[in-house]
Structure formats: structure tokens, C-alpha cells
Amino acid sequence: MNKSRLHELFSALDAEDRKALKKWVRSPFFNQRDHVVALFDYLALRTSKAKPAPDRRDVFQYIWPDLPFDDHKLRLSMSLLSKCIEQYLLWKQVNKEETSAKLKICEAYRELGLNRHYERLIKETSQLMEAQDLRDASYFQNRHAYFLEQYHFTAQQNRMEGIPLEDVQNNLDIAYLATKLKQSCSMLSHQAIYRKEYSFGMLPEVLEYIEQNNYLEHPAISVYYYAYKALGHDAHETYFDTFKAALVAHQKHFKPAEVRDLFLLATNYCIQQLNRGFMHYAQIGLDIYKEGLKSKILLNNGVISNFTYSNIVAKAIVCKDFDWAVQFAESYKTLLEPQHQQDTFFYNMAWLKYEQQEYDAALSHLNQVNVSDLLLNIAAKTIAMKIYYELESFDLLHSHLEAMRTFLHRKKMMAYHKESYANTIKYLKKILDLPPGDKARRAQVRQQITDVKAIAERKWLLRQLS
């Protein structure tokens, strides 16, 4: 069953979902086949992320002990259970957002002609929406759906004078504008990191419309408006300052996951500015991360991503706040995803020790890194490369560079990263081969490193030529 859709789906379910599904598959409304219940029971006992997938023949024998193995029969049972789980997930997603779920029930009451029940529930839904702090795009989407539902009900009653058409339109506009800006910020951030050009459609007209019609009073719009302006106009620091202030002021109006994305958007801006040489943004970015850690908004279900963890260490290194960085790395190690915990911790500790010129300690940490993530793997090899150079262990360095070159040749990774690290190896070898005192050749290699587009450790390589 390895790599089957059912096994992957079942392995991803937590204990609460499995408990609910145990009842679900036994309900005759959703399933009337005993063999599907038996398949569920077997998987519930034998399936977890830590265990290998069960053997198909063992599964079949458990369900049909008196029959010879029939792969087609088992596949049918697996397909039916998968559909049953998908129905459960659909029900769970529909009921996840209480407002939209209640609006669906309102729609059902209206279609059944149960006006008294409809009017009670539509009023309850309105009170529910207004009682919450949320004022994100989904809030306005729900308000649009709410007024649209009222429109259908009023029209059905032939009370045309009470149709809330303007409310339908206004909330639709706010929901669209907020969503358009949010998506545009994601595209702009992605474009800056991966050097990919996107078409932003009618965004220029959207920005002009927002500016001319007082939509900035809505946090769902203003936060992303200033974020977009900051990401797109790096010369205007006031946009970023306004975005940062708006983010802090309006956190309660967004869901935690969205606030986390906004914090990461702010830190990505700082990374862009650092890459342009504005070094004071390291401290600004670190302060944003510290605020996110303090409010726990950077944690997702109590877990910090290895990407965020490493970026925080990187900012602290630039700020030379080593003591805080070590304290952070050790304190948050246990909050990393289990599969990345050891490698991410030891890699970042090695990086910190390298920057503090504690090379033996750095190499000791690197020896404990055994990563499947290709980029983290090559980054760890790069730290070792720099240590061997700093220690003038040139025989070891030459062997290490050849091993890095072979690693890049054999592994599949993005072309940009492969080229970037290959150029690092190429130009470090050129530096090693420079004749002593040959200033002309030295200047030539410096210019080549400056001009090449894709290269990791450019600043470090240039320092070796200073």
C-alpha cells in the first residue's frame, strides 16, 4: 500500500480525525459496506507516519480471511474508504467557518420556505459576524454573502423596496480589493526572491481606485496596500514604516496564520534591503522576529519552521548578537519539526560558531548534520569549505571542493542554486591558484566575481582578495 492515495491520506490524519471517522464509516448514511469498516479498523491499528505501509496481502487477509488474494477487490475497498474520508474532510471544512456554515443553513431554510427559522438564523449570523474582531478579506466575503442572501430572501418575498443591493456591492468591492492586494504582495515577494516576472493585471487601476475612494480605512486593505508599496518602492522607507505600524496595530483583525504571513512579508522586505546593502535592516528584521516570537505568532500549532528558525539566526549573526542567537537556537530547538530538528539545530550552531571563529566547535556541529534537504546540505558543506580556507588546510580544502563539485553534479536541484554554488567552487579555486604578488590577476578575478550573476558567498570571496 506504500504511496497509495489511501495510505498517504490516512497517515496524515490526527487522533481526533480518526476518532471521528470511526463513527463516520459506521454510519449507514455514508457507508453501508462492512469491508470498508474492516479496512478502516485495520489501518487505524497499523498506520502511522513512523510505521511502514502495511502489505496489501496482509490487509486483504484481515478483511476477507477465507478468500484468495484479489487485488482488484482490495483496490475497490480502498477507493470507497478514500471517498468516505474525503466526504468527512469536506464536512469538516464546511463547518470550520461558523459564519459561512450558518449562511448555508439560511439558504436551505429559504429554499424550504421556512421564513420564521430563516429570519431567526440570519439575525443570529449577523450578530456572530459583528461580535468578532476579524476584519480580514474573509469577513467581507461573508458580509457580501450575508447581504446577498438577504437580497434573495427579500426578492422572494416580493418586498423589492428592502433589497440591500448597495451593501451587496460594497462588501464585494472590499473583499475583492483586499484579496487582490494580498495576492499581489505574495507575487511581488516571490518575484523578488526567485527573479521571476509576473503580470499583475489590473492592479494599477485597483491602487488608484483605493487611493481615490477612502478604502484605506479598512485594515484588510490598508495593511496590504502599504506592504505592496513598500515591496515595490524600496526608496520610500515611509511605506514600510506605515506597513509595520499598521500590522502591529491591526493584528487582532486577522487570523493567526495570516498575521504570521504578514510578519514574514515584513522580514522578507528586510532581507531584500540587506541584499541591497542597507545593513541597518538586519536589526529592524531581528526586532520584527523578536516581536513575532514574543507574541508566538511565528509558531504554527506550536511549531517553528526550519526556514524561519534559520532566518532568525542569520539576522542575529549580521547584528553580531551571538549570545541571544545561541540562547534562541537552544530554546526553540524542541519547537522545530521533528524530522528537521537535529539537522537544523546543528547547522545553525555550526554557522554561529564559525562566525565567532570557533572553528573546532563549528566542525564538531557540522559532523552531526546529516541532511536530506539538498540546500541545507550544500550550505553546511560551504561552511566547512570556509573553515578549511580560514585554517589554511589547503590539501583538505581541495579534496572538499572536489567533493562539493561531485555532489552538485549528481544531485537534482534548481538550476540557479546549482550554478550559484558551482561558481563559488570555481572562483575559490581561482583564488587558491593566484600567484603571490600578482596584483593584475588578483584584480581580474575580483572583477569576475563582482560581475558574475549567480554566485553564493560573493562577499566572502571578495574579502579574500582584499
C-alpha positions as CSV (number, residue, x, y, z in Angstrom):
1,M,0.0,0.0,0.0
2,N,3.1,2.2,0.0
3,K,2.5,5.5,-1.9
4,S,-1.2,4.7,-2.4
5,R,-3.6,7.7,-2.0
6,L,-5.4,6.0,0.9
7,H,-2.2,5.3,2.9
8,E,-0.9,8.8,2.5
9,L,-4.3,10.2,3.4
10,F,-4.7,8.0,6.4
11,S,-1.2,8.7,7.7
12,A,-1.9,12.4,7.7
13,L,-5.0,12.1,9.9
14,D,-4.5,13.0,13.6
15,A,-6.1,11.1,16.5
16,E,-9.1,13.4,16.7
17,D,-9.9,12.9,13.0
18,R,-9.5,9.1,13.3
19,K,-11.8,9.0,16.3
20,A,-14.5,11.0,14.3
21,L,-14.0,8.8,11.2
22,K,-14.5,5.7,13.2
23,K,-18.1,6.8,13.8
24,W,-18.4,8.2,10.2
25,V,-17.6,5.0,8.4
26,R,-20.1,3.1,10.6
27,S,-22.9,5.4,9.7
28,P,-25.1,3.8,7.1
29,F,-25.8,7.2,5.6
30,F,-22.1,7.5,4.5
31,N,-21.1,3.8,4.2
32,Q,-23.1,0.5,4.0
33,R,-20.2,-1.9,3.3
34,D,-18.7,-4.0,6.1
35,H,-15.4,-4.5,4.2
36,V,-14.8,-0.7,4.2
37,V,-15.3,-0.6,8.0
38,A,-12.9,-3.6,8.4
39,L,-10.3,-1.8,6.2
40,F,-10.6,1.4,8.3
41,D,-10.2,-0.7,11.5
42,Y,-7.1,-2.4,10.2
43,L,-5.5,0.9,9.1
44,A,-6.4,2.6,12.4
45,L,-4.3,-0.1,14.2
46,R,-1.4,-0.3,11.8
47,T,-0.9,3.1,10.2
48,S,1.2,6.0,11.3
49,K,3.9,8.2,9.9
50,A,6.6,6.3,11.8
51,K,5.5,2.8,10.5
52,P,6.0,1.4,7.0
53,A,2.9,0.9,4.9
54,P,1.1,-2.4,5.5
55,D,1.4,-5.2,3.0
56,R,-1.6,-5.4,0.6
57,R,-1.9,-9.2,1.1
58,D,-2.0,-8.8,4.9
59,V,-4.7,-6.2,4.6
60,F,-6.7,-8.4,2.3
61,Q,-6.4,-11.4,4.6
62,Y,-7.6,-9.3,7.5
63,I,-10.7,-8.2,5.7
64,W,-11.5,-11.5,3.8
65,P,-9.7,-14.3,5.7
66,D,-11.4,-17.1,3.7
67,L,-10.8,-15.7,0.2
68,P,-7.7,-15.9,-2.1
69,F,-6.0,-12.5,-2.6
70,D,-7.8,-10.3,-5.2
71,D,-6.0,-7.0,-5.9
72,H,-9.0,-5.6,-7.8
73,K,-11.3,-6.3,-4.8
74,L,-8.9,-4.6,-2.4
75,R,-8.5,-1.6,-4.7
76,L,-12.3,-1.1,-4.8
77,S,-12.4,-1.2,-1.0
78,M,-9.5,1.3,-0.7
79,S,-11.3,3.6,-3.2
80,L,-14.5,3.5,-1.3
81,L,-12.8,4.3,2.0
82,S,-10.8,7.2,0.4
83,K,-14.1,8.7,-0.8
84,C,-15.6,8.3,2.6
85,I,-12.7,10.1,4.2
86,E,-12.9,12.9,1.6
87,Q,-16.6,13.3,2.5
88,Y,-15.7,13.7,6.1
89,L,-13.0,16.2,5.3
90,L,-15.5,18.2,3.2
91,W,-17.9,18.2,6.1
92,K,-15.2,19.3,8.4
93,Q,-14.0,22.2,6.1
94,V,-17.6,23.4,5.6
95,N,-18.2,23.6,9.3
96,K,-14.8,25.0,10.1
97,E,-16.0,28.6,9.4
98,E,-19.1,29.1,11.5
99,T,-20.5,32.1,9.7
100,S,-20.4,30.6,6.2
101,A,-21.9,27.4,7.6
102,K,-24.8,29.3,9.1
103,L,-25.3,31.2,5.8
104,K,-25.6,27.8,4.0
105,I,-28.3,26.8,6.5
106,C,-30.1,30.1,5.9
107,E,-30.1,29.3,2.2
108,A,-31.6,25.9,2.9
109,Y,-34.3,27.5,5.2
110,R,-35.1,30.0,2.4
111,E,-35.5,27.3,-0.2
112,L,-37.7,25.3,2.1
113,G,-39.9,28.3,2.7
114,L,-39.2,28.3,6.5
115,N,-39.3,32.1,6.8
116,R,-39.5,32.2,10.6
117,H,-36.5,29.9,11.0
118,Y,-34.7,31.9,8.3
119,E,-35.2,35.2,10.0
120,R,-34.1,33.9,13.3
121,L,-30.9,32.4,11.9
122,I,-30.0,35.3,9.6
123,K,-30.2,37.7,12.6
124,E,-28.0,35.3,14.7
125,T,-25.5,35.1,11.8
126,S,-25.3,38.9,11.7
127,Q,-24.6,39.1,15.4
128,L,-22.0,36.4,15.2
129,M,-20.1,38.3,12.4
130,E,-20.2,41.7,14.2
131,A,-19.2,40.3,17.6
132,Q,-15.8,39.0,16.4
133,D,-12.7,41.1,15.9
134,L,-11.9,39.7,12.5
135,R,-12.0,42.3,9.7
136,D,-10.0,40.4,7.0
137,A,-11.0,39.7,3.4
138,S,-13.0,36.6,4.5
139,Y,-15.0,38.8,6.9
140,F,-16.1,41.0,3.9
141,Q,-16.7,37.9,1.8
142,N,-19.1,36.6,4.5
143,R,-20.7,40.0,4.7
144,H,-21.2,40.0,0.9
145,A,-22.7,36.5,1.2
146,Y,-24.9,37.7,4.1
147,F,-26.4,40.7,2.2
148,L,-26.7,38.6,-1.0
149,E,-28.7,36.0,1.0
150,Q,-30.9,38.8,2.3
151,Y,-31.3,40.1,-1.2
152,H,-32.6,36.6,-2.4
153,F,-34.9,36.3,0.6
154,T,-36.4,39.8,0.1
155,A,-36.8,39.4,-3.6
156,Q,-38.5,36.0,-2.9
157,Q,-41.0,37.8,-0.6
158,N,-41.6,40.4,-3.3
159,R,-40.5,43.2,-1.0
160,M,-38.4,45.0,-3.6
161,E,-38.1,48.2,-1.6
162,G,-35.9,46.5,1.1
163,I,-33.4,44.9,-1.2
164,P,-29.8,45.7,0.1
165,L,-28.1,46.0,-3.3
166,E,-25.6,48.6,-2.2
167,D,-24.5,46.6,0.8
168,V,-24.0,43.6,-1.6
169,Q,-21.9,45.6,-3.9
170,N,-19.8,47.5,-1.2
171,N,-18.8,44.3,0.6
172,L,-18.0,42.6,-2.6
173,D,-15.7,45.5,-3.6
174,I,-13.8,45.5,-0.2
175,A,-13.4,41.7,-0.3
176,Y,-12.0,41.9,-3.9
177,L,-9.7,44.8,-3.2
178,A,-8.3,43.2,-0.1
179,T,-7.8,39.8,-1.8
180,K,-6.2,41.4,-4.9
181,L,-3.7,43.3,-2.8
182,K,-2.9,40.2,-0.6
183,Q,-2.2,38.1,-3.7
184,S,-0.2,40.9,-5.3
185,C,2.0,41.1,-2.2
186,S,2.7,37.4,-2.4
187,M,3.6,37.7,-6.1
188,L,5.8,40.7,-5.6
189,S,7.7,38.9,-2.7
190,H,8.1,35.7,-4.8
191,Q,9.2,37.7,-7.8
192,A,12.0,39.4,-5.7
193,I,13.3,36.1,-4.3
194,Y,13.1,33.9,-7.5
195,R,13.7,36.7,-10.1
196,K,10.5,35.8,-11.9
197,E,8.4,38.3,-13.7
198,Y,4.6,38.3,-13.2
199,S,1.7,40.2,-14.8
200,F,-0.3,42.0,-12.1
201,G,-3.3,42.5,-14.3
202,M,-5.5,45.5,-13.4
203,L,-3.5,46.2,-10.1
204,P,-2.5,49.8,-11.2
205,E,-6.2,50.7,-11.6
206,V,-7.0,48.9,-8.3
207,L,-4.4,51.0,-6.5
208,E,-5.7,54.2,-8.0
209,Y,-9.3,53.3,-7.1
210,I,-8.3,52.6,-3.5
211,E,-6.5,55.9,-3.2
212,Q,-9.4,57.9,-4.6
213,N,-12.2,56.3,-2.6
214,N,-11.1,56.2,1.1
215,Y,-10.7,52.4,1.3
216,L,-7.6,52.7,3.4
217,E,-9.8,52.9,6.5
218,H,-10.2,49.2,6.3
219,P,-7.3,47.2,7.8
220,A,-7.9,44.4,5.3
221,I,-6.9,46.8,2.6
222,S,-4.5,49.3,4.3
223,V,-2.1,46.7,5.7
224,Y,-1.6,45.1,2.2
225,Y,-1.7,48.4,0.4
226,Y,1.3,49.7,2.4
227,A,3.0,46.3,2.2
228,Y,2.8,46.4,-1.6
229,K,4.0,49.9,-1.7
230,A,7.0,49.0,0.5
231,L,7.9,45.9,-1.5
232,G,7.5,47.8,-4.8
233,H,9.1,51.1,-3.8
234,D,12.3,50.4,-1.9
235,A,13.4,54.0,-1.9
236,H,10.4,55.0,0.2
237,E,11.0,53.7,3.7
238,T,7.9,55.5,4.9
239,Y,5.8,52.9,3.2
240,F,7.5,50.1,5.2
241,D,7.2,52.1,8.4
242,T,3.5,52.6,7.8
243,F,3.0,48.9,7.0
244,K,4.9,47.8,10.1
245,A,2.8,50.2,12.3
246,A,-0.4,49.0,10.7
247,L,0.5,45.4,11.2
248,V,1.2,45.8,14.9
249,A,-2.0,47.9,15.4
250,H,-4.4,45.6,13.5
251,Q,-3.1,42.1,14.4
252,K,-6.4,41.3,16.1
253,H,-8.3,41.9,12.8
254,F,-6.6,38.9,11.1
255,K,-6.4,35.2,11.7
256,P,-3.2,34.0,13.3
257,A,-2.0,32.3,10.1
258,E,-2.4,35.5,8.1
259,V,-0.7,37.6,10.8
260,R,2.2,35.1,10.6
261,D,2.4,35.6,6.8
262,L,2.4,39.3,7.2
263,F,5.2,39.1,9.7
264,L,7.2,37.0,7.2
265,L,6.3,39.6,4.5
266,A,7.9,42.3,6.7
267,T,11.0,40.2,7.3
268,N,11.3,39.4,3.6
269,Y,11.4,43.1,2.9
270,C,14.2,43.5,5.4
271,I,16.1,40.7,3.6
272,Q,15.7,42.5,0.3
273,Q,17.1,45.7,1.8
274,L,20.0,43.8,3.4
275,N,20.8,42.3,-0.1
276,R,20.9,45.9,-1.4
277,G,23.5,46.8,1.2
278,F,21.3,48.6,3.7
279,M,22.7,46.8,6.8
280,H,20.6,48.6,9.4
281,Y,17.7,46.5,8.2
282,A,19.3,43.5,9.9
283,Q,18.4,44.9,13.3
284,I,14.9,46.0,12.1
285,G,14.3,42.5,10.8
286,L,15.6,40.9,14.0
287,D,13.3,43.2,16.1
288,I,10.3,42.1,14.0
289,Y,11.2,38.4,14.6
290,K,11.6,39.1,18.3
291,E,8.1,40.6,18.4
292,G,6.7,37.6,16.5
293,L,8.4,35.2,18.9
294,K,7.1,37.2,21.9
295,S,3.5,37.1,20.6
296,K,4.1,33.4,19.5
297,I,2.6,34.4,16.1
298,L,5.6,32.8,14.3
299,L,4.6,29.4,15.7
300,N,2.2,27.3,13.7
301,N,0.5,24.8,16.1
302,G,3.4,25.2,18.4
303,V,6.0,24.6,15.7
304,I,8.5,27.0,14.2
305,S,9.5,26.3,10.6
306,N,13.2,25.5,10.0
307,F,13.2,28.3,7.4
308,T,12.1,30.9,9.9
309,Y,14.4,29.5,12.6
310,S,17.5,29.8,10.3
311,N,16.5,33.3,9.1
312,I,16.3,34.5,12.8
313,V,19.8,33.1,13.4
314,A,21.0,34.8,10.2
315,K,19.7,38.2,11.3
316,A,21.3,37.8,14.8
317,I,24.6,36.9,13.1
318,V,24.5,40.1,11.0
319,C,23.8,42.1,14.1
320,K,26.5,40.2,16.0
321,D,24.0,39.4,18.7
322,F,25.7,36.0,19.2
323,D,24.7,35.4,22.9
324,W,21.0,36.0,22.1
325,A,21.3,33.8,18.9
326,V,22.7,30.8,20.9
327,Q,20.0,31.2,23.5
328,F,17.3,31.4,20.8
329,A,18.7,28.3,18.9
330,E,18.8,26.2,22.1
331,S,15.4,27.4,23.4
332,Y,13.5,26.9,20.2
333,K,15.2,23.6,19.1
334,T,12.4,21.5,20.5
335,L,9.8,23.5,18.7
336,L,11.2,22.6,15.2
337,E,9.5,19.9,13.2
338,P,10.9,16.5,14.5
339,Q,12.2,15.5,11.1
340,H,14.3,18.7,10.8
341,Q,15.1,19.3,14.4
342,Q,18.6,17.9,14.8
343,D,19.9,19.0,11.3
344,T,18.6,22.5,11.6
345,F,19.9,23.0,15.1
346,F,23.4,21.7,14.5
347,Y,23.7,23.5,11.1
348,N,22.8,26.8,12.8
349,M,25.1,26.2,15.7
350,A,27.9,25.5,13.3
351,W,27.1,28.7,11.5
352,L,27.2,30.7,14.8
353,K,30.5,29.1,15.9
354,Y,32.0,29.8,12.5
355,E,31.1,33.5,12.7
356,Q,32.6,33.6,16.2
357,Q,35.8,32.0,14.8
358,E,35.4,28.9,17.0
359,Y,36.3,26.6,14.1
360,D,36.7,23.3,16.0
361,A,33.3,23.7,17.6
362,A,31.8,24.6,14.2
363,L,33.2,21.5,12.6
364,S,32.0,19.4,15.5
365,H,28.5,20.6,14.9
366,L,28.8,20.1,11.2
367,N,29.8,16.5,11.8
368,Q,26.3,16.0,13.4
369,V,24.5,17.3,10.3
370,N,23.1,14.5,8.2
371,V,20.5,16.2,6.0
372,S,18.3,15.1,3.1
373,D,17.5,18.7,2.3
374,L,19.8,19.5,-0.6
375,L,20.1,23.2,0.0
376,L,20.9,22.8,3.8
377,N,23.3,20.1,2.8
378,I,25.3,22.3,0.4
379,A,25.1,25.2,2.8
380,A,26.7,23.0,5.5
381,K,29.4,22.0,3.1
382,T,30.0,25.7,2.3
383,I,30.6,26.5,6.0
384,A,33.2,23.6,6.1
385,M,34.8,25.0,2.9
386,K,35.2,28.4,4.5
387,I,36.7,26.9,7.7
388,Y,39.3,24.9,5.8
389,Y,40.3,28.0,4.0
390,E,40.5,30.1,7.2
391,L,42.6,27.4,8.8
392,E,44.8,27.2,5.7
393,S,44.2,23.4,5.4
394,F,44.6,23.6,1.7
395,D,45.0,19.9,0.9
396,L,41.8,19.2,2.8
397,L,40.1,22.1,1.1
398,H,41.0,20.9,-2.4
399,S,39.5,17.5,-1.6
400,H,36.4,19.1,-0.1
401,L,35.9,21.3,-3.2
402,E,36.1,18.3,-5.4
403,A,33.5,16.5,-3.2
404,M,31.2,19.5,-3.4
405,R,31.6,19.6,-7.2
406,T,30.6,16.0,-7.4
407,F,27.7,16.5,-5.1
408,L,26.3,19.3,-7.2
409,H,26.8,17.2,-10.4
410,R,24.9,14.2,-9.0
411,K,22.1,15.9,-7.2
412,K,19.0,17.4,-8.7
413,M,18.3,21.0,-7.5
414,M,17.1,24.3,-9.0
415,A,19.4,25.4,-11.8
416,Y,20.0,28.8,-10.1
417,H,21.3,27.2,-6.9
418,K,23.4,24.7,-8.8
419,E,25.0,27.4,-10.8
420,S,25.5,29.7,-7.8
421,Y,27.4,27.1,-5.8
422,A,29.3,25.8,-8.8
423,N,30.6,29.4,-9.4
424,T,31.6,29.6,-5.7
425,I,33.8,26.5,-6.1
426,K,35.2,27.8,-9.5
427,Y,36.2,31.2,-8.2
428,L,37.6,29.9,-4.9
429,K,39.9,27.6,-6.9
430,K,41.0,30.6,-8.9
431,I,41.8,32.4,-5.7
432,L,43.8,29.4,-4.5
433,D,45.7,29.3,-7.8
434,L,46.7,33.0,-7.8
435,P,50.5,33.6,-7.9
436,P,51.7,35.6,-4.8
437,G,52.0,39.3,-5.5
438,D,50.3,39.2,-8.9
439,K,48.1,42.2,-8.4
440,A,46.8,42.2,-12.0
441,R,45.5,38.7,-11.9
442,R,44.1,39.4,-8.4
443,A,42.1,42.4,-9.7
444,Q,40.9,40.3,-12.7
445,V,39.5,37.6,-10.5
446,R,37.9,40.2,-8.2
447,Q,36.1,41.8,-11.2
448,Q,35.0,38.4,-12.5
449,I,33.4,37.6,-9.0
450,T,31.8,41.0,-9.0
451,D,30.3,40.6,-12.5
452,V,29.0,37.0,-12.3
453,K,25.3,36.9,-11.8
454,A,24.8,33.7,-9.8
455,I,27.3,33.0,-7.0
456,A,27.0,32.1,-3.4
457,E,29.3,33.7,-0.8
458,R,30.2,36.6,-3.1
459,K,31.1,38.9,-0.2
460,W,33.2,36.3,1.5
461,L,35.1,35.5,-1.7
462,L,35.8,39.2,-2.3
463,R,37.1,39.6,1.2
464,Q,39.7,37.0,0.4
465,L,41.0,39.3,-2.3
466,S,41.1,42.5,-0.3
